[in-house]
Amino acid sequence: MSLAERVWDAARWLYALFWIATGASMIWIVWSGRTNPIVQPTPAAQDFADAMDRWIALTVATALLWTVAGVAMLVRRTAPLGLALVAPAVFVILLFHLTLTGQYLWGVFFAAYAAALMWRCRDAYAPMWTRSADARRGLQPDPLDARVV
C-alpha cells in the first residue's frame, strides 16, 4: 500500500470517526434527556438548531443514520455507501454555515472534505450513470432504454 493510499485511508477514517462520534453523542443527548451543549454563533443559527433538537424522532433517525454511515466509511468497500448516506446532511451543513452561522470557511471545508473523499471513490458511483458492458453489447436489455418495457 502506497503512502498516498494510507493518507486517503486516514482521511476517510477521521471523517468516519467524526460521523460516528456525532451520531453517538446525539443518541446520548436524547437518551440522557440533556440538551444539546453546542451554542451557535448567531441567533438565527441557534433557533434552527433548537428547532431541530426539539424534533426527537428526527434527531434519533439522523443519529442512527450518521452512526451507520460512519461505520460504513471505516471499510474501504462500503465507504462509498457511507459517503452517499451523509451527502444530503453535508449539503445542509454547508448551507447552514453559509446562510446562518457566517462560518463560511468551516462550511466550505466540510463540504470539500466530503467531495474529495467521494471523488476518491468515484468508480463505485459510476454504474449509477453509465450503461453496463452487457447492455452496450446487446446481451441484455438496457433498463435506461425507453423502448424496453
Secondary structure, DSSP 8 states (H G I E B T S, - for coil): --HHHHHHHHHHHHHHHHHHHHHHHHHHHHHHT-------SSHHHHHHHHHHHH-HHHHHHHHHHHHHHHHHHHSTTTHHHHHHHHHHHHHHHHHHIIIII--HHHHHHHHHHHHHHHHHTHHHHGGGTS--HHHHHTSS--TT-TT--
